[in-house]
Amino acid sequence: MQSRFTAKGVNADDKEVVLAYELKEEEFKVDLYIIPRKSLKADDLEKLEKGWVDGEAYEFPEGTTLINPNLNDESVLPENIRSDEAGKIRAKQNEWAYQLLTTKLWESYLHELDGLKTKAAALAQYDRQLFDDAKSFWERVLEHRKERDISQQSLDKIKDDVNSIFEKLKTFRKTESAEFEGASAKLRDEFIAKLEELKKKADAKANFKALLDELKNIQNESRKNRYTKADDHNLRKAMDAAFQYINEQRNHFFNDKTEIRIKDLTEIVEKMTSSLDRDKRDLEYMAKKTNSNSIKSLELQLIKVKTNMLNETIASKEEKLKDVRLTLEKLLKQSQRTNKSEKGKDKEAAKPEVETKTEEPAATDSVEGAEGK
């Protein structure tokens, strides 16, 4: 790209002038020499328009004015100067503005890359934020390459540095992954061992409410840890299995207690019924005895007292028997519901299980994106 050019113009006094523009790329500015046309001989004008434009040294004559127009302004042609070459000047202004912006952009990327390299050099372990920053940096660079804002040559200069950052992160990631998997497996085994201990306590008919509370505490404690996807899945299955096992043991325990109570109450009903039958037979005997012609007055009075006592005893026993039978009926219904529920569970458990396999996603850290798309 040419960094110098000339154009002709007329100033506010209608005097002809020569405009000599020079782009100072390193200083990010433009020098504009405004030279009175009358101060230039034919040879001087030729040296300016050819030699100086091509990069040769040139001594500007007296009367020359130097200003620094802003490329970001609407025009680098001074307001007090008219020029038939305004179109040429605007084209050069746009070209130079683009050049300066892409240069600044490139320098900003180099500065950003230096920062990333410094962070990578100081790494002691994998840094996810650095990976995200490096990935974002490289994607932005490639986007500008697609738009031809950065040359392939410039891209090649930084590609190796970017790949080095990714490779270092990849090495730390492998180490961190291995350590994480080991720590996850250890925690998994520790919690599964705790669950097995709970199941043993359930076998020993411990306090089932306390066991379920302890299981909940183990679950809450486990949630504070990080696991691999596979270990998390296995631990969840172990938690569910422990909960189901404790519930089953609790149900068996209470079912057994229910059956024992049913048996005891059944025996009580039989004994109370037998006792009532005896009392009723005694009552019938007393009734027959009162109708005897040979009974004495005193004996009759005694029989009446004994009859009253038997009636009260029978009434009390019948009331108690009624309560026992109600309790027994409730227990029998409860036992039937439980047995029906257990049969349903057994039937459900007999269904073939569909095995599901969940694969862990592959690590996202990769240097493929840095391989010059």
C-alpha positions in Angstrom: 0.0 0.0 0.0 1.3 3.4 -1.0 1.8 5.7 2.0 2.2 9.0 0.0 0.2 10.8 -2.6 -0.3 14.3 -3.9 -3.3 16.2 -5.1 -4.0 19.7 -6.4 -6.4 22.3 -4.9 -7.3 25.9 -4.4 -7.3 27.7 -1.1 -9.7 30.3 0.2 -7.8 33.1 -1.5 -8.2 31.2 -4.8 -4.5 30.5 -4.9 -3.4 27.1 -6.2 -1.8 24.7 -3.8 -0.3 21.2 -3.9 -1.4 18.8 -1.2 1.2 16.2 -0.2 -0.3 13.5 2.1 1.9 11.0 4.0 0.6 8.2 6.3 2.8 7.7 9.4 1.6 4.2 10.2 3.8 3.7 13.2 2.6 7.0 14.7 -1.0 6.3 13.7 -1.3 9.8 12.0 -1.4 11.6 8.7 0.9 14.5 7.7 -0.5 16.9 5.2 1.9 19.4 3.6 0.1 22.3 1.9 2.5 23.9 -0.6 1.8 27.1 -2.5 2.0 26.1 -6.2 3.9 29.3 -7.1 6.8 28.1 -4.9 7.3 25.0 -6.9 9.2 25.0 -10.2 8.4 22.3 -12.8 11.4 20.1 -11.7 10.4 20.5 -8.0 6.8 19.5 -8.8 8.0 16.4 -10.7 10.3 15.4 -7.8 7.4 15.8 -5.4 4.8 13.9 -7.5 7.2 11.1 -8.5 10.3 10.8 -6.3 8.7 11.8 -2.9 5.6 9.7 -3.6 7.8 6.7 -4.3 9.7 7.2 -1.0 12.5 9.5 -1.8 13.6 12.4 0.5 12.3 15.8 -0.3 12.9 19.3 1.1 9.6 21.2 1.2 9.9 24.9 0.1 9.3 27.9 2.3 5.7 28.7 2.8 4.7 25.1 3.2 2.1 24.4 6.0 2.1 21.1 7.9 -1.2 19.9 9.5 -2.4 16.5 10.8 -5.9 15.8 9.6 -7.9 13.1 11.5 -8.7 10.0 9.4 -11.8 9.6 11.4 -13.2 12.9 10.3 -15.6 13.1 7.4 -12.7 14.3 5.1 -9.0 14.9 5.3 -9.4 17.7 2.8 -9.2 21.0 4.8 -12.5 23.0 4.8 -10.7 26.1 3.3 -9.4 24.2 0.3 -11.3 23.0 -2.8 -10.0 20.2 -5.0 -11.2 18.5 -8.2 -9.5 15.4 -6.8 -11.7 15.1 -3.7 -12.8 11.6 -4.8 -9.2 10.4 -5.0 -8.5 11.9 -1.5 -11.6 10.2 0.0 -10.5 6.9 -1.5 -7.0 7.2 0.0 -8.5 8.3 3.3 -10.7 5.2 3.5 -7.8 2.9 2.5 -5.5 4.4 5.1 -8.2 4.4 7.8 -8.7 0.7 7.2 -5.0 0.0 7.2 -4.5 1.8 10.6 -7.5 0.0 12.2 -6.4 -3.4 11.1 -2.9 -2.6 12.3 -4.3 -1.5 15.7 -6.4 -4.7 15.7 -3.4 -6.8 15.0 -1.4 -5.1 17.8 -4.3 -5.6 20.2 -4.4 -9.3 19.4 -0.7 -9.6 19.9 -1.0 -7.9 23.3 -3.9 -10.2 24.2 -1.9 -13.2 23.1 1.0 -12.1 25.3 -1.3 -12.0 28.3 -2.6 -15.5 27.5 1.0 -16.8 27.2 1.9 -15.3 30.5 -1.0 -17.0 32.2 -0.1 -20.3 30.6 3.5 -20.0 31.7 2.4 -19.5 35.3 0.0 -22.5 35.3 0.3 -25.0 38.1 -3.0 -26.8 37.3 -5.8 -26.8 34.7 -7.5 -23.5 34.3 -10.9 -23.6 32.6 -11.1 -19.8 32.3 -7.8 -19.7 30.5 -9.1 -22.4 28.1 -12.3 -20.4 27.4 -10.3 -17.2 26.9 -7.8 -18.8 24.5 -10.7 -20.5 22.6 -12.6 -17.2 22.3 -9.4 -15.4 21.2 -8.7 -17.9 18.5 -12.3 -17.9 17.2 -12.2 -14.1 16.9 -8.9 -14.2 15.1 -10.3 -16.8 12.6 -13.4 -14.6 12.1 -11.3 -11.7 11.0 -9.2 -14.0 8.8 -12.4 -15.0 7.0 -13.2 -11.3 6.5 -9.7 -10.8 5.3 -8.9 -8.3 8.0 -5.8 -10.3 9.0 -3.5 -12.0 6.5 -2.6 -15.7 6.5 0.9 -14.7 7.2 -0.2 -12.9 10.4 -2.3 -15.9 11.4 0.6 -18.3 11.0 2.7 -16.1 13.3 0.4 -16.7 16.3 -1.0 -20.2 15.5 1.9 -22.0 17.2 1.6 -19.9 20.3 -2.1 -20.6 20.6 -1.5 -24.3 20.0 1.1 -24.3 22.7 -1.4 -22.9 25.2 -3.9 -25.5 24.3 -1.4 -28.3 24.6 -0.3 -27.2 28.0 -3.9 -27.0 29.1 -4.6 -30.4 27.6 -1.7 -31.9 29.7 -3.1 -30.4 32.9 -6.6 -31.5 32.0 -5.5 -35.1 31.6 -3.8 -35.0 35.0 -6.7 -33.3 36.6 -9.2 -35.7 35.1 -7.2 -38.7 36.4 -7.1 -37.2 39.9 -10.7 -36.3 39.8 -11.8 -39.8 38.7 -9.7 -41.3 41.5 -11.2 -38.9 44.1 -14.7 -39.6 42.8 -14.3 -43.3 43.0 -13.0 -43.1 46.5 -15.9 -41.0 47.7 -18.3 -43.3 45.8 -16.9 -46.4 47.6 -17.0 -44.6 51.0 -20.7 -43.7 50.7 -21.7 -47.1 49.3 -20.0 -48.7 52.3 -22.1 -46.4 54.6 -25.2 -47.6 52.7 -24.3 -51.2 53.2 -23.9 -50.6 57.0 -27.4 -49.1 57.0 -28.8 -52.2 55.3 -27.2 -54.4 57.9 -28.8 -52.4 60.7 -32.2 -52.8 58.9 -31.6 -56.6 59.0 -31.2 -56.3 62.8 -34.6 -54.7 63.1 -33.2 -51.3 64.3 -35.2 -48.1 64.6 -36.4 -47.8 61.0 -37.3 -44.1 61.3 -33.8 -43.4 62.6 -32.3 -45.4 59.7 -34.3 -43.4 57.1 -33.2 -40.2 58.7 -29.6 -41.4 58.6 -30.0 -42.3 54.9 -31.3 -38.8 54.2 -28.3 -37.3 56.0 -25.9 -39.5 53.9 -27.7 -38.4 50.8 -27.4 -34.7 51.7 -23.7 -35.1 52.6 -23.1 -36.9 49.3 -24.6 -34.0 47.3 -21.8 -31.7 48.5 -19.3 -33.7 46.5 -18.4 -33.8 42.8 -18.5 -37.1 41.0 -17.9 -38.4 37.5 -21.1 -38.9 35.7 -20.8 -42.7 36.0 -20.1 -42.6 39.8 -23.0 -40.2 40.3 -25.3 -42.6 38.5 -24.1 -45.6 40.5 -24.4 -43.7 43.8 -27.9 -42.7 43.0 -28.8 -46.3 42.2 -27.2 -47.4 45.5 -29.2 -44.7 47.4 -32.4 -45.8 45.8 -31.6 -49.5 46.5 -30.8 -48.8 50.2 -34.1 -46.8 50.6 -36.1 -49.6 49.1 -34.3 -52.2 51.2 -34.9 -50.4 54.4 -38.6 -49.9 53.5 -39.0 -53.5 52.7 -37.4 -54.6 55.9 -39.6 -52.2 57.8 -42.7 -53.5 56.1 -41.6 -57.1 56.8 -41.0 -56.2 60.5 -44.4 -54.5 61.0 -46.1 -57.3 59.0 -44.6 -59.8 61.3 -45.7 -57.8 64.3 -49.2 -57.6 62.8 -49.3 -61.4 62.2 -48.2 -62.0 65.8 -50.9 -59.6 67.1 -53.5 -61.3 64.9 -52.5 -64.7 66.2 -52.6 -63.4 69.8 -55.9 -61.7 69.4 -57.4 -64.7 67.7 -56.4 -66.8 70.7 -57.9 -64.2 73.0 -61.2 -64.2 71.1 -61.3 -68.0 71.4 -60.6 -67.9 75.1 -63.1 -65.1 75.8 -65.7 -66.9 73.7 -65.1 -70.1 75.6 -65.3 -68.2 78.9 -68.6 -66.5 77.8 -70.1 -69.8 76.9 -69.3 -71.2 80.3 -70.8 -68.1 82.0 -73.9 -68.4 79.9 -74.3 -72.1 80.7 -73.9 -71.2 84.4 -76.6 -68.6 83.9 -78.9 -71.2 82.4 -78.2 -73.5 85.3 -79.1 -70.7 87.8 -82.3 -70.0 85.9 -83.4 -73.6 86.1 -82.5 -73.8 89.7 -84.7 -70.9 90.6 -87.7 -72.8 89.2 -87.1 -75.8 91.5 -89.9 -76.4 94.0 -87.4 -77.4 96.7 -85.4 -74.2 96.7 -85.2 -72.3 99.9 -85.7 -68.6 100.2 -82.1 -67.9 101.3 -80.8 -70.0 98.4 -83.0 -68.1 96.0 -81.6 -64.9 97.2 -78.1 -66.2 96.7 -78.9 -67.4 93.2 -80.3 -64.0 92.3 -77.1 -62.3 93.6 -74.9 -64.8 91.6 -77.2 -64.3 88.6 -76.7 -60.5 88.7 -72.9 -61.0 89.1 -72.9 -63.4 86.0 -74.9 -60.9 84.0 -72.5 -58.1 84.7 -69.6 -60.4 84.0 -71.1 -61.5 80.7 -71.9 -57.9 79.7 -68.3 -56.8 80.5 -66.8 -59.8 78.6 -69.0 -59.2 75.6 -68.0 -55.5 75.5 -64.3 -56.5 75.7 -64.8 -59.2 73.1 -66.5 -56.7 70.8 -63.5 -54.4 71.0 -61.0 -57.2 70.5 -62.9 -58.4 67.4 -63.0 -54.8 66.0 -59.2 -54.6 66.5 -58.7 -58.0 65.0 -60.9 -57.1 62.0 -58.8 -54.0 61.3 -55.6 -56.0 61.6 -56.9 -58.6 59.2 -57.9 -55.9 56.6 -54.5 -54.3 57.0 -52.8 -57.6 56.5 -54.8 -58.3 53.4 -53.9 -54.9 51.9 -50.2 -55.4 52.7 -50.2 -58.9 51.2 -51.9 -57.6 48.0 -49.4 -54.7 47.8 -46.5 -57.1 48.2 -47.8 -59.4 45.5 -48.1 -56.4 43.2 -44.5 -55.4 43.9 -43.3 -59.0 43.3 -45.2 -59.0 40.0 -43.6 -55.7 39.0 -40.2 -56.8 40.1 -40.6 -59.9 37.9 -40.7 -57.7 34.8 -37.5 -57.7 32.8 -35.4 -54.6 33.4 -34.3 -52.5 30.4 -30.7 -51.7 30.8 -29.7 -48.1 30.0 -26.2 -47.0 29.4 -25.2 -43.4 29.8 -21.9 -42.3 28.3 -19.9 -39.4 29.7 -19.5 -36.6 27.2 -16.0 -36.4 25.7 -13.8 -33.7 27.1 -14.4 -30.4 25.4 -10.8 -29.2 25.6 -9.3 -29.6 22.2 -6.7 -27.9 20.0 -8.6 -28.7 16.8 -9.9 -25.2 16.7 -6.3 -23.9 16.7 -5.3 -25.8 13.6 -5.8 -23.0 11.2 -9.4 -23.2 9.9 
